[in-house]
Amino acid sequence: VVGTVALLPTIGSEFMPRAGQGQLSIELSLPQGTHLDRTEGVVRNLEAFLQQNFDAAIKHLYARVGRAGANTGAAEVLTDEHNAVIHVMLKPDAGLDAADLVEPLGRELAGLPALETSLGRTSAPLLVEIKGRDLTVLSGLAEEVAQLLTGLPTLSNVETGIGAGRPQIEVIVDRTRAAQHSLTVDAMGAQLEAILSGRDAGQLQQRGEYSDIVIRRPRLSLDELAGALLDGTDGRRVRLDEVATLKASESPRAISRNNRMRVMTVSAHLSGDRAFDQVAAQVQAELATLDLPPEYNFAITGEEKLRQESFENLRFALILAVVLVYMVMAAQFESLIHPFVILLTIPLAGVGAVLLLLVLGMPLNVMSFIGIIMLAGIAVNDSIILVDRINQNRRAGQALATAIEAAAQSRMRPIIMTSATTMLALLPLAIGFGEGANLRTPMAVAVIGGLVTSTALVIPCFYHLLARLDRLR
């Protein structure tokens, strides 16, 4: 048992089993202001590449260019013309997984300048959250973290949450000069809104229906906007660049916060068969080498956080299951020693579960942990049969050694048959058939391995050692 516990770091652990994915999503983002035709051209070229190289394996290919929503105003329709998403569904019998497409697609997309891409089957399992106050500092730290993660062979498709910002024009008002022309900041904002967004001019009735009338200027360049005339309260008109400075800049698309702290994320997918907790430990060691400014810190979240929380809850569930089984048997046997003897099969069951997972190269995950919890109720059944028979023989007047020997001879066959039928029933799940087999297999493997080593062969020995501590009624 002690040796098995020492093997747990070698086996490793993960949140959920890695299931083969037959779907792939490709998110494309060209520079802001890219025309819809240009975005569509990039998508068509990528579709042609997929059909040329993987046509036999692709079942469906679906692309969306531009904004996802349909109910948008006229001013919002063109805001996402530079974005596109391509969904690829593979045939079940193609012999390819979505991971097999990531590398060739990455090489193809690397040749397109000023293009941001995201290749993912699902959300990235590994997330590094960097917390701080200044977005510029967070962006620099995110780039450093991304470079560190890119150098690890166990990770692939490393991405940052920075992205290109939205272009904007900052109007920096000179309040002194604006006051000289009888202009306030609020008045300037209202007039600029009318110049850029238009002004309502009533409604038009046509065939019993009303339509809004908006008077809007043609799209202005930066120089034309600087020369826009503003009306002061004294009736005079003044150019915008006489009372304000115009500056082109970029604004972040989104600002994420966690516990009132700004957060920048770096995501990565796993590459290879190494256990997830071992990869997370490697990433933690690499991040420890970074020199973070004061009040800035990082945390590994994503599936690693879910794994830690789930394992903590499952450990509590396992302890609770053992306690409940002990209470039921203590009431049934009217003894505190006999239930303890029976519960000794649970550590032995854990030994078998861990060893079989190690032999098959499966890390410990939520599903296999659930299988171990099931063993707390399944593995004790054989021991209950044997201990109950020993007690019956002792009540019949047999000596302790004779009662144990007779019980083992009469109950060994049904015990072996019970365990064998349970293992054979779980064998199809362990082999894995159909969709979702990767989720069911670890649970079945854990139960089968536990039943192999939780046989009642050692129970007679423990019963003989502890029998003198309990007086049989």
C-alpha positions as a Python dict, from the first residue, in 0.01 Angstrom:
ca = {
    (1, 'V'): (0, 0, 0),
    (2, 'V'): (283, 239, 87),
    (3, 'G'): (455, 160, -241),
    (4, 'T'): (135, 231, -432),
    (5, 'V'): (102, 572, -267),
    (6, 'A'): (460, 645, -372),
    (7, 'L'): (366, 560, -733),
    (8, 'L'): (87, 820, -752),
    (9, 'P'): (319, 1106, -864),
    (10, 'T'): (452, 879, -1139),
    (11, 'I'): (103, 800, -1267),
    (12, 'G'): (-4, 1162, -1260),
    (13, 'S'): (-356, 1299, -1267),
    (14, 'E'): (-588, 1505, -1482),
    (15, 'F'): (-937, 1649, -1460),
    (16, 'M'): (-1119, 1442, -1722),
    (17, 'P'): (-994, 1182, -1973),
    (18, 'R'): (-872, 1322, -2300),
    (19, 'A'): (-1132, 1230, -2557),
    (20, 'G'): (-1064, 1234, -2927),
    (21, 'Q'): (-1229, 1534, -3090),
    (22, 'G'): (-1388, 1520, -3431),
    (23, 'Q'): (-1441, 1897, -3450),
    (24, 'L'): (-1210, 2191, -3497),
    (25, 'S'): (-1282, 2564, -3480),
    (26, 'I'): (-1056, 2816, -3655),
    (27, 'E'): (-1102, 3177, -3546),
    (28, 'L'): (-951, 3440, -3775),
    (29, 'S'): (-905, 3808, -3698),
    (30, 'L'): (-761, 4045, -3957),
    (31, 'P'): (-662, 4406, -3879),
    (32, 'Q'): (-943, 4643, -3783),
    (33, 'G'): (-1102, 4806, -4086),
    (34, 'T'): (-1041, 4512, -4320),
    (35, 'H'): (-1315, 4497, -4582),
    (36, 'L'): (-1558, 4206, -4586),
    (37, 'D'): (-1439, 4092, -4930),
    (38, 'R'): (-1079, 4066, -4807),
    (39, 'T'): (-1185, 3859, -4505),
    (40, 'E'): (-1394, 3632, -4725),
    (41, 'G'): (-1096, 3581, -4957),
    (42, 'V'): (-878, 3462, -4669),
    (43, 'V'): (-1152, 3222, -4559),
    (44, 'R'): (-1194, 3080, -4909),
    (45, 'N'): (-819, 3023, -4941),
    (46, 'L'): (-817, 2837, -4611),
    (47, 'E'): (-1118, 2630, -4714),
    (48, 'A'): (-939, 2537, -5036),
    (49, 'F'): (-633, 2430, -4835),
    (50, 'L'): (-847, 2207, -4612),
    (51, 'Q'): (-1031, 2048, -4902),
    (52, 'Q'): (-711, 1991, -5094),
    (53, 'N'): (-530, 1817, -4808),
    (54, 'F'): (-804, 1666, -4590),
    (55, 'D'): (-1107, 1634, -4816),
    (56, 'A'): (-1141, 1258, -4755),
    (57, 'A'): (-1157, 1311, -4378),
    (58, 'I'): (-1389, 1615, -4367),
    (59, 'K'): (-1759, 1553, -4316),
    (60, 'H'): (-1881, 1912, -4297),
    (61, 'L'): (-1712, 2249, -4344),
    (62, 'Y'): (-1890, 2563, -4228),
    (63, 'A'): (-1761, 2922, -4229),
    (64, 'R'): (-1899, 3249, -4098),
    (65, 'V'): (-1755, 3585, -4202),
    (66, 'G'): (-1843, 3902, -4017),
    (67, 'R'): (-2075, 3961, -3726),
    (68, 'A'): (-2250, 3663, -3569),
    (69, 'G'): (-2576, 3832, -3468),
    (70, 'A'): (-2852, 3912, -3713),
    (71, 'N'): (-3042, 4176, -3515),
    (72, 'T'): (-2796, 4462, -3538),
    (73, 'G'): (-2822, 4825, -3628),
    (74, 'A'): (-2680, 4974, -3943),
    (75, 'A'): (-2385, 5120, -3752),
    (76, 'E'): (-2295, 4781, -3600),
    (77, 'V'): (-2315, 4559, -3905),
    (78, 'L'): (-1969, 4653, -4029),
    (79, 'T'): (-1789, 4645, -3693),
    (80, 'D'): (-1675, 4282, -3721),
    (81, 'E'): (-1607, 4251, -4093),
    (82, 'H'): (-1247, 4154, -4011),
    (83, 'N'): (-1348, 3845, -3809),
    (84, 'A'): (-1433, 3497, -3932),
    (85, 'V'): (-1484, 3148, -3791),
    (86, 'I'): (-1442, 2816, -3971),
    (87, 'H'): (-1590, 2498, -3821),
    (88, 'V'): (-1457, 2163, -3940),
    (89, 'M'): (-1631, 1832, -3862),
    (90, 'L'): (-1437, 1514, -3934),
    (91, 'K'): (-1575, 1176, -4032),
    (92, 'P'): (-1581, 922, -3746),
    (93, 'D'): (-1399, 661, -3955),
    (94, 'A'): (-1146, 902, -4105),
    (95, 'G'): (-863, 793, -3877),
    (96, 'L'): (-778, 1157, -3806),
    (97, 'D'): (-826, 1365, -3495),
    (98, 'A'): (-867, 1741, -3476),
    (99, 'A'): (-519, 1758, -3323),
    (100, 'D'): (-376, 1621, -3649),
    (101, 'L'): (-500, 1933, -3832),
    (102, 'V'): (-361, 2190, -3590),
    (103, 'E'): (5, 2169, -3695),
    (104, 'P'): (-44, 2190, -4077),
    (105, 'L'): (-300, 2467, -4032),
    (106, 'G'): (-58, 2656, -3809),
    (107, 'R'): (210, 2641, -4079),
    (108, 'E'): (-36, 2757, -4345),
    (109, 'L'): (-164, 3049, -4137),
    (110, 'A'): (186, 3155, -4030),
    (111, 'G'): (249, 3284, -4382),
    (112, 'L'): (-35, 3537, -4362),
    (113, 'P'): (86, 3868, -4214),
    (114, 'A'): (-119, 4073, -3966),
    (115, 'L'): (-353, 3780, -3900),
    (116, 'E'): (-451, 3660, -3555),
    (117, 'T'): (-565, 3300, -3535),
    (118, 'S'): (-701, 3065, -3273),
    (119, 'L'): (-704, 2691, -3334),
    (120, 'G'): (-899, 2496, -3079),
    (121, 'R'): (-1106, 2183, -3039),
    (122, 'T'): (-1243, 2298, -2705),
    (123, 'S'): (-1141, 2564, -2459),
    (124, 'A'): (-772, 2546, -2372),
    (125, 'P'): (-714, 2320, -2069),
    (126, 'L'): (-423, 2526, -1935),
    (127, 'L'): (-482, 2890, -1844),
    (128, 'V'): (-235, 3124, -1677),
    (129, 'E'): (-397, 3431, -1523),
    (130, 'I'): (-174, 3732, -1463),
    (131, 'K'): (-324, 3985, -1224),
    (132, 'G'): (-228, 4349, -1184),
    (133, 'R'): (-343, 4706, -1239),
    (134, 'D'): (-174, 4842, -1551),
    (135, 'L'): (-279, 4693, -1885),
    (136, 'T'): (52, 4779, -2049),
    (137, 'V'): (250, 4593, -1783),
    (138, 'L'): (8, 4300, -1800),
    (139, 'S'): (47, 4280, -2178),
    (140, 'G'): (426, 4269, -2146),
    (141, 'L'): (409, 3997, -1881),
    (142, 'A'): (164, 3799, -2095),
    (143, 'E'): (410, 3805, -2385),
    (144, 'E'): (690, 3681, -2156),
    (145, 'V'): (471, 3399, -2025),
    (146, 'A'): (370, 3304, -2380),
    (147, 'Q'): (737, 3281, -2483),
    (148, 'L'): (812, 3056, -2186),
    (149, 'L'): (519, 2826, -2261),
    (150, 'T'): (602, 2812, -2632),
    (151, 'G'): (942, 2666, -2543),
    (152, 'L'): (786, 2372, -2357),
    (153, 'P'): (747, 2058, -2572),
    (154, 'T'): (444, 1947, -2371),
    (155, 'L'): (236, 2248, -2483),
    (156, 'S'): (110, 2370, -2819),
    (157, 'N'): (-108, 2645, -2964),
    (158, 'V'): (-6, 2900, -2701),
    (159, 'E'): (-219, 3215, -2720),
    (160, 'T'): (-248, 3537, -2524),
    (161, 'G'): (-563, 3730, -2449),
    (162, 'I'): (-416, 4058, -2572),
    (163, 'G'): (-538, 4081, -2930),
    (164, 'A'): (-538, 4388, -3148),
    (165, 'G'): (-723, 4684, -3002),
    (166, 'R'): (-999, 4882, -3166),
    (167, 'P'): (-880, 5203, -3338),
    (168, 'Q'): (-1014, 5520, -3184),
    (169, 'I'): (-964, 5895, -3192),
    (170, 'E'): (-896, 6066, -2860),
    (171, 'V'): (-1021, 6424, -2840),
    (172, 'I'): (-814, 6601, -2573),
    (173, 'V'): (-999, 6923, -2491),
    (174, 'D'): (-811, 7239, -2396),
    (175, 'R'): (-1059, 7366, -2140),
    (176, 'T'): (-910, 7716, -2128),
    (177, 'R'): (-936, 7775, -2502),
    (178, 'A'): (-1278, 7609, -2511),
    (179, 'A'): (-1402, 7844, -2240),
    (180, 'Q'): (-1277, 8142, -2441),
    (181, 'H'): (-1511, 8031, -2721),
    (182, 'S'): (-1802, 7966, -2481),
    (183, 'L'): (-1778, 7588, -2520),
    (184, 'T'): (-1813, 7324, -2250),
    (185, 'V'): (-1699, 6964, -2268),
    (186, 'D'): (-2059, 6839, -2261),
    (187, 'A'): (-2161, 7070, -2543),
    (188, 'M'): (-1862, 6962, -2753),
    (189, 'G'): (-1947, 6595, -2693),
    (190, 'A'): (-2308, 6644, -2799),
    (191, 'Q'): (-2210, 6825, -3119),
    (192, 'L'): (-1946, 6565, -3208),
    (193, 'E'): (-2203, 6290, -3158),
    (194, 'A'): (-2438, 6466, -3399),
    (195, 'I'): (-2157, 6508, -3654),
    (196, 'L'): (-2045, 6144, -3639),
    (197, 'S'): (-2369, 5956, -3568),
    (198, 'G'): (-2622, 6186, -3729),
    (199, 'R'): (-2923, 6374, -3602),
    (200, 'D'): (-3287, 6268, -3584),
    (201, 'A'): (-3508, 6464, -3822),
    (202, 'G'): (-3849, 6324, -3739),
    (203, 'Q'): (-4039, 6037, -3899),
    (204, 'L'): (-4171, 5954, -4243),
    (205, 'Q'): (-4516, 5804, -4280),
    (206, 'Q'): (-4557, 5573, -4576),
    (207, 'R'): (-4848, 5333, -4623),
    (208, 'G'): (-4941, 5355, -4259),
    (209, 'E'): (-4591, 5279, -4131),
    (210, 'Y'): (-4346, 5520, -3971),
    (211, 'S'): (-3974, 5523, -4044),
    (212, 'D'): (-3714, 5726, -3858),
    (213, 'I'): (-3530, 5995, -4053),
    (214, 'V'): (-3163, 6042, -3960),
    (215, 'I'): (-2944, 6305, -4124),
    (216, 'R'): (-2587, 6178, -4128),
    (217, 'R'): (-2274, 6317, -4290),
    (218, 'P'): (-2050, 6104, -4508),
    (219, 'R'): (-1768, 5927, -4326),
    (220, 'L'): (-1506, 6181, -4219),
    (221, 'S'): (-1130, 6147, -4235),
    (222, 'L'): (-912, 6258, -3944),
    (223, 'D'): (-832, 6591, -4113),
    (224, 'E'): (-1198, 6654, -4192),
    (225, 'L'): (-1292, 6580, -3832),
    (226, 'A'): (-1025, 6821, -3709),
    (227, 'G'): (-1179, 7093, -3925),
    (228, 'A'): (-1535, 7032, -3804),
    (229, 'L'): (-1707, 7352, -3688),
    (230, 'L'): (-1856, 7370, -3340),
    (231, 'D'): (-2117, 7626, -3231),
    (232, 'G'): (-2048, 7825, -2916),
    (233, 'T'): (-2316, 7968, -2690),
    (234, 'D'): (-2225, 8319, -2807),
    (235, 'G'): (-2312, 8230, -3167),
    (236, 'R'): (-1954, 8204, -3291),
    (237, 'R'): (-1826, 7893, -3470),
    (238, 'V'): (-1482, 7744, -3408),
    (239, 'R'): (-1282, 7460, -3558),
    (240, 'L'): (-1239, 7150, -3342),
    (241, 'D'): (-859, 7152, -3370),
    (242, 'E'): (-852, 7507, -3227),
    (243, 'V'): (-992, 7394, -2891),
    (244, 'A'): (-879, 7030, -2879),
    (245, 'T'): (-602, 6795, -2988),
    (246, 'L'): (-690, 6484, -3187),
    (247, 'K'): (-483, 6172, -3128),
    (248, 'A'): (-517, 5831, -3296),
    (249, 'S'): (-487, 5538, -3055),
    (250, 'E'): (-620, 5190, -2982),
    (251, 'S'): (-855, 5079, -2708),
    (252, 'P'): (-865, 4724, -2568),
    (253, 'R'): (-1154, 4514, -2691),
    (254, 'A'): (-1227, 4386, -2341),
    (255, 'I'): (-1090, 4429, -1990),
    (256, 'S'): (-1122, 4123, -1767),
    (257, 'R'): (-1125, 4151, -1390),
    (258, 'N'): (-1105, 3899, -1108),
    (259, 'N'): (-1158, 4015, -750),
    (260, 'R'): (-1140, 4377, -873),
    (261, 'M'): (-797, 4316, -1027),
    (262, 'R'): (-731, 4335, -1400),
    (263, 'V'): (-646, 3998, -1550),
    (264, 'M'): (-458, 3897, -1864),
    (265, 'T'): (-474, 3531, -1968),
    (266, 'V'): (-237, 3302, -2157),
    (267, 'S'): (-384, 2973, -2281),
    (268, 'A'): (-226, 2657, -2416),
    (269, 'H'): (-326, 2310, -2533),
    (270, 'L'): (-150, 1991, -2432),
    (271, 'S'): (88, 1815, -2667),
    (272, 'G'): (189, 1457, -2596),
    (273, 'D'): (73, 1202, -2341),
    (274, 'R'): (223, 1349, -2026),
    (275, 'A'): (-16, 1375, -1730),
    (276, 'F'): (-179, 1713, -1687),
    (277, 'D'): (-69, 1771, -1327),
    (278, 'Q'): (293, 1708, -1429),
    (279, 'V'): (260, 1963, -1710),
    (280, 'A'): (107, 2212, -1467),
    (281, 'A'): (395, 2157, -1224),
    (282, 'Q'): (643, 2216, -1506),
    (283, 'V'): (466, 2539, -1603),
    (284, 'Q'): (462, 2648, -1238),
    (285, 'A'): (839, 2595, -1218),
    (286, 'E'): (895, 2798, -1536),
    (287, 'L'): (674, 3083, -1418),
    (288, 'A'): (862, 3096, -1088),
    (289, 'T'): (1166, 3221, -1281),
    (290, 'L'): (982, 3538, -1390),
    (291, 'D'): (1061, 3861, -1209),
    (292, 'L'): (717, 4009, -1142),
    (293, 'P'): (668, 4373, -1038),
    (294, 'P'): (515, 4442, -695),
    (295, 'E'): (140, 4379, -670),
    (296, 'Y'): (149, 4154, -977),
    (297, 'N'): (101, 3777, -952),
    (298, 'F'): (-2, 3479, -1160),
    (299, 'A'): (-214, 3169, -1107),
    (300, 'I'): (-266, 2851, -1310),
    (301, 'T'): (-639, 2804, -1364),
    (302, 'G'): (-852, 2626, -1621),
    (303, 'E'): (-866, 2249, -1586),
    (304, 'E'): (-590, 2250, -1323),
    (305, 'K'): (-811, 2447, -1087),
    (306, 'L'): (-1106, 2219, -1164),
    (307, 'R'): (-886, 1914, -1104),
    (308, 'Q'): (-777, 2032, -762),
    (309, 'E'): (-1130, 2122, -655),
    (310, 'S'): (-1277, 1796, -788),
    (311, 'F'): (-1012, 1578, -625),
    (312, 'E'): (-1065, 1752, -292),
    (313, 'N'): (-1440, 1685, -310),
    (314, 'L'): (-1387, 1325, -421),
    (315, 'R'): (-1145, 1257, -135),
    (316, 'F'): (-1413, 1374, 106),
    (317, 'A'): (-1668, 1152, -71),
    (318, 'L'): (-1435, 851, -38),
    (319, 'I'): (-1384, 909, 334),
    (320, 'L'): (-1758, 954, 383),
    (321, 'A'): (-1827, 630, 192),
    (322, 'V'): (-1584, 436, 413),
    (323, 'V'): (-1740, 581, 730),
    (324, 'L'): (-2093, 495, 617),
    (325, 'V'): (-1995, 139, 523),
    (326, 'Y'): (-1826, 96, 861),
    (327, 'M'): (-2133, 223, 1048),
    (328, 'V'): (-2367, -14, 864),
    (329, 'M'): (-2144, -316, 924),
    (330, 'A'): (-2083, -224, 1289),
    (331, 'A'): (-2458, -224, 1344),
    (332, 'Q'): (-2501, -551, 1156),
    (333, 'F'): (-2216, -744, 1322),
    (334, 'E'): (-2259, -572, 1660),
    (335, 'S'): (-1883, -537, 1671),
    (336, 'L'): (-1622, -269, 1614),
    (337, 'I'): (-1344, -511, 1514),
    (338, 'H'): (-1509, -721, 1244),
    (339, 'P'): (-1607, -419, 1027),
    (340, 'F'): (-1250, -294, 1058),
    (341, 'V'): (-1121, -629, 928),
    (342, 'I'): (-1358, -608, 632),
    (343, 'L'): (-1255, -249, 550),
    (344, 'L'): (-894, -361, 510),
    (345, 'T'): (-992, -478, 162),
    (346, 'I'): (-1040, -115, 49),
    (347, 'P'): (-666, -23, 62),
    (348, 'L'): (-591, -346, -123),
    (349, 'A'): (-851, -253, -384),
    (350, 'G'): (-682, 84, -424),
    (351, 'V'): (-352, -94, -486),
    (352, 'G'): (-500, -291, -775),
    (353, 'A'): (-671, 12, -926),
    (354, 'V'): (-353, 221, -921),
    (355, 'L'): (-134, -61, -1055),
    (356, 'L'): (-367, -135, -1348),
    (357, 'L'): (-386, 235, -1435),
    (358, 'L'): (-5, 245, -1428),
    (359, 'V'): (28, -60, -1653),
    (360, 'L'): (-218, 81, -1908),
    (361, 'G'): (-60, 429, -1896),
    (362, 'M'): (-374, 602, -1771),
    (363, 'P'): (-347, 896, -1530),
    (364, 'L'): (-579, 927, -1235),
    (365, 'N'): (-881, 1141, -1320),
    (366, 'V'): (-1232, 1211, -1198),
    (367, 'M'): (-1378, 902, -1365),
    (368, 'S'): (-1118, 662, -1225),
    (369, 'F'): (-1155, 827, -883),
    (370, 'I'): (-1529, 758, -900),
    (371, 'G'): (-1443, 396, -975),
    (372, 'I'): (-1227, 383, -660),
    (373, 'I'): (-1518, 524, -457),
    (374, 'M'): (-1740, 251, -603),
    (375, 'L'): (-1484, -5, -485),
    (376, 'A'): (-1548, 108, -128),
    (377, 'G'): (-1889, -55, -158),
    (378, 'I'): (-1812, -336, -404),
    (379, 'A'): (-1486, -475, -266),
    (380, 'V'): (-1622, -532, 85),
    (381, 'N'): (-1897, -767, -35),
    (382, 'D'): (-1670, -1070, -59),
    (383, 'S'): (-1518, -1000, 282),
    (384, 'I'): (-1863, -969, 438),
    (385, 'I'): (-1953, -1316, 310),
    (386, 'L'): (-1635, -1468, 451),
    (387, 'V'): (-1643, -1295, 791),
    (388, 'D'): (-2009, -1379, 840),
    (389, 'R'): (-1937, -1746, 769),
    (390, 'I'): (-1646, -1748, 1015),
    (391, 'N'): (-1873, -1604, 1284),
    (392, 'Q'): (-2136, -1870, 1215),
    (393, 'N'): (-1875, -2146, 1251),
    (394, 'R'): (-1749, -2001, 1579),
    (395, 'R'): (-2102, -1980, 1717),
    (396, 'A'): (-2144, -2347, 1623),
    (397, 'G'): (-1859, -2429, 1863),
    (398, 'Q'): (-1564, -2457, 1625),
    (399, 'A'): (-1221, -2333, 1728),
    (400, 'L'): (-1094, -2010, 1576),
    (401, 'A'): (-847, -2168, 1333),
    (402, 'T'): (-1091, -2441, 1234),
    (403, 'A'): (-1372, -2189, 1180),
    (404, 'I'): (-1153, -1974, 956),
    (405, 'E'): (-1033, -2272, 751),
    (406, 'A'): (-1382, -2415, 706),
    (407, 'A'): (-1525, -2076, 606),
    (408, 'A'): (-1251, -2021, 349),
    (409, 'Q'): (-1312, -2363, 194),
    (410, 'S'): (-1689, -2319, 171),
    (411, 'R'): (-1700, -1955, 61),
    (412, 'M'): (-1399, -1920, -169),
    (413, 'R'): (-1582, -2046, -478),
    (414, 'P'): (-1881, -1805, -454),
    (415, 'I'): (-1638, -1521, -375),
    (416, 'I'): (-1432, -1588, -687),
    (417, 'M'): (-1748, -1626, -898),
    (418, 'T'): (-1890, -1297, -770),
    (419, 'S'): (-1570, -1104, -846),
    (420, 'A'): (-1526, -1272, -1184),
    (421, 'T'): (-1879, -1195, -1301),
    (422, 'T'): (-1842, -830, -1195),
    (423, 'M'): (-1512, -796, -1382),
    (424, 'L'): (-1650, -965, -1694),
    (425, 'A'): (-1951, -732, -1690),
    (426, 'L'): (-1718, -431, -1678),
    (427, 'L'): (-1483, -564, -1945),
    (428, 'P'): (-1672, -409, -2243),
    (429, 'L'): (-1654, -69, -2071),
    (430, 'A'): (-1283, -115, -2008),
    (431, 'I'): (-1217, -205, -2372),
    (432, 'G'): (-1422, 92, -2490),
    (433, 'F'): (-1685, 84, -2762),
    (434, 'G'): (-1873, 371, -2928),
    (435, 'E'): (-1883, 742, -2859),
    (436, 'G'): (-1758, 859, -2521),
    (437, 'A'): (-1563, 538, -2457),
    (438, 'N'): (-1266, 738, -2329),
    (439, 'L'): (-1483, 874, -2048),
    (440, 'R'): (-1609, 534, -1932),
    (441, 'T'): (-1289, 332, -1965),
    (442, 'P'): (-1094, 474, -1664),
    (443, 'M'): (-1381, 400, -1426),
    (444, 'A'): (-1413, 39, -1544),
    (445, 'V'): (-1035, -13, -1535),
    (446, 'A'): (-1016, 114, -1177),
    (447, 'V'): (-1295, -118, -1062),
    (448, 'I'): (-1149, -424, -1237),
    (449, 'G'): (-800, -362, -1100),
    (450, 'G'): (-939, -314, -751),
    (451, 'L'): (-1141, -636, -762),
    (452, 'V'): (-833, -835, -866),
    (453, 'T'): (-633, -738, -556),
    (454, 'S'): (-920, -708, -308),
    (455, 'T'): (-980, -1082, -287),
    (456, 'A'): (-1055, -1224, 52),
    (457, 'L'): (-727, -1417, 75),
    (458, 'V'): (-579, -1183, 336),
    (459, 'I'): (-897, -1142, 539),
    (460, 'P'): (-855, -1474, 730),
    (461, 'C'): (-509, -1360, 843),
    (462, 'F'): (-633, -1026, 974),
    (463, 'Y'): (-935, -1190, 1133),
    (464, 'H'): (-710, -1434, 1321),
    (465, 'L'): (-488, -1151, 1445),
    (466, 'L'): (-772, -929, 1565),
    (467, 'A'): (-1017, -1194, 1687),
    (468, 'R'): (-876, -1191, 2040),
    (469, 'L'): (-963, -820, 2070),
    (470, 'D'): (-1332, -887, 2019),
    (471, 'R'): (-1552, -1132, 2205),
    (472, 'L'): (-1801, -1297, 1970),
    (473, 'R'): (-2158, -1294, 2091),
}
